[in-house]
Amino acid sequence: MNFSDNFFNKVEKKTNVGKAKILELAQKLQQSDLKNENTLREIIQELGQMTGKNVSKEKEDKIVSAVVNDKVPKDFNGLI
């Protein structure tokens, strides 16, 4: 994955999470089994803490369901 600094700047503006933390999380995601619900829930909570956002149980369940059932967008540039 080769993202430009422009991508990281956009993400940092929206989330207040710096490039180093984003890359650290990306590495963790690559090494994780995202089909494992417990692992996925841990990552969701970590993201919530990093961004200062509270992730409700309902929202967490929806995210887990989407990831486990392969219903997430493949193009992340459209998300920012």
VMD Tcl script that builds the backbone (N, CA, C; Angstrom):
set m [mol new atoms 240]
animate dup $m
set s [atomselect $m all]
$s set {name element resname resid chain x y z} {
  {N N MET 1 A 0.846 -1.170 0.000}
  {CA C MET 1 A 0.000 0.000 0.000}
  {C C MET 1 A 0.894 1.236 0.000}
  {N N ASN 2 A 0.692 2.105 -0.952}
  {CA C ASN 2 A 1.515 3.297 -1.043}
  {C C ASN 2 A 0.617 4.526 -1.075}
  {N N PHE 3 A 0.374 5.090 0.081}
  {CA C PHE 3 A -0.467 6.274 0.179}
  {C C PHE 3 A 0.403 7.509 0.203}
  {N N SER 4 A -0.124 8.580 -0.355}
  {CA C SER 4 A 0.615 9.835 -0.371}
  {C C SER 4 A 0.444 10.569 0.958}
  {N N ASP 5 A 1.317 11.547 1.176}
  {CA C ASP 5 A 1.201 12.372 2.377}
  {C C ASP 5 A -0.127 13.120 2.394}
  {N N ASN 6 A -0.658 13.416 1.219}
  {CA C ASN 6 A -1.949 14.095 1.123}
  {C C ASN 6 A -3.039 13.252 1.781}
  {N N PHE 7 A -3.008 11.948 1.550}
  {CA C PHE 7 A -3.966 11.031 2.167}
  {C C PHE 7 A -3.852 11.106 3.686}
  {N N PHE 8 A -2.620 11.000 4.196}
  {CA C PHE 8 A -2.413 11.023 5.640}
  {C C PHE 8 A -2.834 12.362 6.239}
  {N N ASN 9 A -2.579 13.445 5.527}
  {CA C ASN 9 A -2.989 14.763 6.017}
  {C C ASN 9 A -4.504 14.860 6.129}
  {N N LYS 10 A -5.219 14.320 5.143}
  {CA C LYS 10 A -6.683 14.334 5.191}
  {C C LYS 10 A -7.205 13.518 6.366}
  {N N VAL 11 A -6.631 12.345 6.551}
  {CA C VAL 11 A -7.058 11.484 7.656}
  {C C VAL 11 A -6.753 12.157 8.988}
  {N N GLU 12 A -5.569 12.740 9.106}
  {CA C GLU 12 A -5.197 13.386 10.365}
  {C C GLU 12 A -6.120 14.562 10.685}
  {N N LYS 13 A -6.494 15.333 9.662}
  {CA C LYS 13 A -7.417 16.455 9.876}
  {C C LYS 13 A -8.759 15.976 10.431}
  {N N LYS 14 A -9.250 14.868 9.906}
  {CA C LYS 14 A -10.560 14.367 10.306}
  {C C LYS 14 A -10.539 13.590 11.615}
  {N N THR 15 A -9.395 13.004 11.960}
  {CA C THR 15 A -9.361 12.101 13.111}
  {C C THR 15 A -8.422 12.537 14.229}
  {N N ASN 16 A -7.523 13.484 13.953}
  {CA C ASN 16 A -6.476 13.876 14.901}
  {C C ASN 16 A -5.535 12.718 15.227}
  {N N VAL 17 A -5.385 11.790 14.292}
  {CA C VAL 17 A -4.464 10.669 14.441}
  {C C VAL 17 A -3.352 10.848 13.408}
  {N N GLY 18 A -2.116 10.894 13.885}
  {CA C GLY 18 A -0.974 11.151 13.014}
  {C C GLY 18 A -0.574 9.969 12.147}
  {N N LYS 19 A 0.286 10.270 11.180}
  {CA C LYS 19 A 0.741 9.274 10.209}
  {C C LYS 19 A 1.394 8.068 10.887}
  {N N ALA 20 A 2.230 8.288 11.888}
  {CA C ALA 20 A 2.918 7.182 12.558}
  {C C ALA 20 A 1.912 6.231 13.207}
  {N N LYS 21 A 0.896 6.782 13.847}
  {CA C LYS 21 A -0.120 5.958 14.498}
  {C C LYS 21 A -0.942 5.211 13.455}
  {N N ILE 22 A -1.228 5.846 12.333}
  {CA C ILE 22 A -1.981 5.207 11.252}
  {C C ILE 22 A -1.192 4.024 10.698}
  {N N LEU 23 A 0.101 4.220 10.471}
  {CA C LEU 23 A 0.941 3.150 9.943}
  {C C LEU 23 A 1.076 2.010 10.948}
  {N N GLU 24 A 1.170 2.352 12.229}
  {CA C GLU 24 A 1.230 1.331 13.281}
  {C C GLU 24 A -0.054 0.498 13.290}
  {N N LEU 25 A -1.187 1.173 13.166}
  {CA C LEU 25 A -2.466 0.470 13.124}
  {C C LEU 25 A -2.579 -0.384 11.863}
  {N N ALA 26 A -2.120 0.134 10.736}
  {CA C ALA 26 A -2.162 -0.634 9.481}
  {C C ALA 26 A -1.357 -1.920 9.607}
  {N N GLN 27 A -0.205 -1.839 10.249}
  {CA C GLN 27 A 0.614 -3.031 10.443}
  {C C GLN 27 A -0.117 -4.033 11.336}
  {N N LYS 28 A -0.747 -3.531 12.387}
  {CA C LYS 28 A -1.503 -4.408 13.286}
  {C C LYS 28 A -2.649 -5.080 12.532}
  {N N LEU 29 A -3.326 -4.325 11.674}
  {CA C LEU 29 A -4.430 -4.880 10.897}
  {C C LEU 29 A -3.952 -5.973 9.949}
  {N N GLN 30 A -2.798 -5.775 9.339}
  {CA C GLN 30 A -2.256 -6.768 8.417}
  {C C GLN 30 A -1.923 -8.069 9.126}
  {N N GLN 31 A -1.572 -7.975 10.393}
  {CA C GLN 31 A -1.169 -9.159 11.148}
  {C C GLN 31 A -2.343 -9.797 11.889}
  {N N SER 32 A -3.522 -9.198 11.794}
  {CA C SER 32 A -4.682 -9.678 12.551}
  {C C SER 32 A -5.631 -10.479 11.677}
  {N N ASP 33 A -6.357 -11.355 12.327}
  {CA C ASP 33 A -7.416 -12.112 11.664}
  {C C ASP 33 A -8.712 -11.308 11.813}
  {N N LEU 34 A -9.063 -10.588 10.771}
  {CA C LEU 34 A -10.234 -9.716 10.846}
  {C C LEU 34 A -11.551 -10.473 10.742}
  {N N LYS 35 A -11.492 -11.770 10.569}
  {CA C LYS 35 A -12.706 -12.579 10.599}
  {C C LYS 35 A -12.997 -13.065 12.023}
  {N N ASN 36 A -12.047 -12.827 12.931}
  {CA C ASN 36 A -12.219 -13.181 14.333}
  {C C ASN 36 A -12.918 -12.010 15.025}
  {N N GLU 37 A -14.121 -12.240 15.519}
  {CA C GLU 37 A -14.920 -11.157 16.101}
  {C C GLU 37 A -14.236 -10.491 17.290}
  {N N ASN 38 A -13.600 -11.270 18.149}
  {CA C ASN 38 A -12.944 -10.679 19.322}
  {C C ASN 38 A -11.813 -9.750 18.910}
  {N N THR 39 A -11.007 -10.180 17.959}
  {CA C THR 39 A -9.913 -9.351 17.460}
  {C C THR 39 A -10.464 -8.079 16.838}
  {N N LEU 40 A -11.489 -8.225 16.040}
  {CA C LEU 40 A -12.101 -7.085 15.373}
  {C C LEU 40 A -12.676 -6.092 16.379}
  {N N ARG 41 A -13.334 -6.580 17.406}
  {CA C ARG 41 A -13.902 -5.700 18.440}
  {C C ARG 41 A -12.795 -4.952 19.187}
  {N N GLU 42 A -11.679 -5.616 19.448}
  {CA C GLU 42 A -10.544 -4.949 20.094}
  {C C GLU 42 A -10.027 -3.803 19.232}
  {N N ILE 43 A -9.916 -4.046 17.941}
  {CA C ILE 43 A -9.421 -3.025 17.017}
  {C C ILE 43 A -10.400 -1.859 16.932}
  {N N ILE 44 A -11.684 -2.149 16.901}
  {CA C ILE 44 A -12.705 -1.094 16.846}
  {C C ILE 44 A -12.615 -0.216 18.092}
  {N N GLN 45 A -12.479 -0.834 19.255}
  {CA C GLN 45 A -12.366 -0.064 20.494}
  {C C GLN 45 A -11.079 0.765 20.515}
  {N N GLU 46 A -9.995 0.185 20.011}
  {CA C GLU 46 A -8.730 0.918 19.940}
  {C C GLU 46 A -8.867 2.138 19.023}
  {N N LEU 47 A -9.511 1.956 17.897}
  {CA C LEU 47 A -9.742 3.084 16.986}
  {C C LEU 47 A -10.587 4.158 17.651}
  {N N GLY 48 A -11.607 3.739 18.373}
  {CA C GLY 48 A -12.451 4.694 19.085}
  {C C GLY 48 A -11.646 5.505 20.080}
  {N N GLN 49 A -10.768 4.841 20.816}
  {CA C GLN 49 A -9.923 5.534 21.786}
  {C C GLN 49 A -8.953 6.480 21.095}
  {N N MET 50 A -8.366 6.032 19.987}
  {CA C MET 50 A -7.400 6.857 19.256}
  {C C MET 50 A -8.035 8.137 18.754}
  {N N THR 51 A -9.272 8.034 18.304}
  {CA C THR 51 A -9.943 9.188 17.705}
  {C C THR 51 A -10.808 9.961 18.689}
  {N N GLY 52 A -10.917 9.443 19.918}
  {CA C GLY 52 A -11.735 10.117 20.920}
  {C C GLY 52 A -13.224 9.957 20.682}
  {N N LYS 53 A -13.594 8.916 19.950}
  {CA C LYS 53 A -14.999 8.663 19.628}
  {C C LYS 53 A -15.515 7.484 20.438}
  {N N ASN 54 A -16.726 7.610 20.928}
  {CA C ASN 54 A -17.368 6.504 21.627}
  {C C ASN 54 A -18.078 5.635 20.596}
  {N N VAL 55 A -17.756 4.362 20.572}
  {CA C VAL 55 A -18.380 3.428 19.635}
  {C C VAL 55 A -19.423 2.629 20.414}
  {N N SER 56 A -20.676 2.857 20.087}
  {CA C SER 56 A -21.751 2.153 20.781}
  {C C SER 56 A -21.716 0.664 20.440}
  {N N LYS 57 A -22.341 -0.133 21.288}
  {CA C LYS 57 A -22.415 -1.576 21.057}
  {C C LYS 57 A -23.114 -1.853 19.727}
  {N N GLU 58 A -24.166 -1.096 19.439}
  {CA C GLU 58 A -24.913 -1.274 18.185}
  {C C GLU 58 A -24.025 -0.987 16.972}
  {N N LYS 59 A -23.282 0.107 17.038}
  {CA C LYS 59 A -22.398 0.467 15.921}
  {C C LYS 59 A -21.282 -0.568 15.779}
  {N N GLU 60 A -20.736 -1.007 16.906}
  {CA C GLU 60 A -19.693 -2.036 16.877}
  {C C GLU 60 A -20.222 -3.309 16.214}
  {N N ASP 61 A -21.429 -3.712 16.580}
  {CA C ASP 61 A -22.039 -4.908 15.980}
  {C C ASP 61 A -22.196 -4.754 14.470}
  {N N LYS 62 A -22.603 -3.572 14.017}
  {CA C LYS 62 A -22.770 -3.329 12.578}
  {C C LYS 62 A -21.427 -3.402 11.849}
  {N N ILE 63 A -20.397 -2.821 12.457}
  {CA C ILE 63 A -19.066 -2.852 11.843}
  {C C ILE 63 A -18.562 -4.286 11.755}
  {N N VAL 64 A -18.689 -5.028 12.847}
  {CA C VAL 64 A -18.249 -6.424 12.868}
  {C C VAL 64 A -18.976 -7.224 11.792}
  {N N SER 65 A -20.270 -7.049 11.708}
  {CA C SER 65 A -21.060 -7.770 10.714}
  {C C SER 65 A -20.601 -7.436 9.294}
  {N N ALA 66 A -20.380 -6.153 9.031}
  {CA C ALA 66 A -19.944 -5.737 7.697}
  {C C ALA 66 A -18.590 -6.333 7.333}
  {N N VAL 67 A -17.649 -6.324 8.268}
  {CA C VAL 67 A -16.307 -6.842 7.986}
  {C C VAL 67 A -16.341 -8.356 7.814}
  {N N VAL 68 A -16.990 -9.036 8.726}
  {CA C VAL 68 A -17.043 -10.501 8.679}
  {C C VAL 68 A -17.734 -10.987 7.404}
  {N N ASN 69 A -18.722 -10.238 6.943}
  {CA C ASN 69 A -19.479 -10.628 5.748}
  {C C ASN 69 A -18.975 -9.962 4.467}
  {N N ASP 70 A -17.744 -9.406 4.510}
  {CA C ASP 70 A -17.107 -8.772 3.336}
  {C C ASP 70 A -17.967 -7.693 2.697}
  {N N LYS 71 A -18.554 -6.835 3.510}
  {CA C LYS 71 A -19.387 -5.751 2.981}
  {C C LYS 71 A -18.771 -4.388 3.269}
  {N N VAL 72 A -17.442 -4.310 3.170}
  {CA C VAL 72 A -16.750 -3.040 3.363}
  {C C VAL 72 A -16.213 -2.559 2.026}
  {N N PRO 73 A -16.141 -1.235 1.830}
  {CA C PRO 73 A -15.638 -0.705 0.557}
  {C C PRO 73 A -14.184 -1.104 0.336}
  {N N LYS 74 A -13.839 -1.351 -0.891}
  {CA C LYS 74 A -12.461 -1.716 -1.246}
  {C C LYS 74 A -11.617 -0.485 -1.553}
  {N N ASP 75 A -12.260 0.665 -1.853}
  {CA C ASP 75 A -11.568 1.893 -2.209}
  {C C ASP 75 A -11.658 2.878 -1.043}
  {N N PHE 76 A -10.584 2.976 -0.257}
  {CA C PHE 76 A -10.590 3.834 0.909}
  {C C PHE 76 A -10.509 5.305 0.550}
  {N N ASN 77 A -10.035 5.672 -0.633}
  {CA C ASN 77 A -9.969 7.073 -1.024}
  {C C ASN 77 A -11.342 7.711 -1.077}
  {N N GLY 78 A -12.353 6.926 -1.393}
  {CA C GLY 78 A -13.722 7.449 -1.427}
  {C C GLY 78 A -14.295 7.713 -0.057}
  {N N LEU 79 A -13.656 7.205 0.988}
  {CA C LEU 79 A -14.150 7.367 2.345}
  {C C LEU 79 A -13.732 8.688 2.981}
  {N N ILE 80 A -12.712 9.336 2.416}
  {CA C ILE 80 A -12.221 10.569 3.056}
  {C C ILE 80 A -12.575 11.795 2.238}
}
mol reanalyze $m
mol bondsrecalc $m
mol representation Tube
mol addrep $m
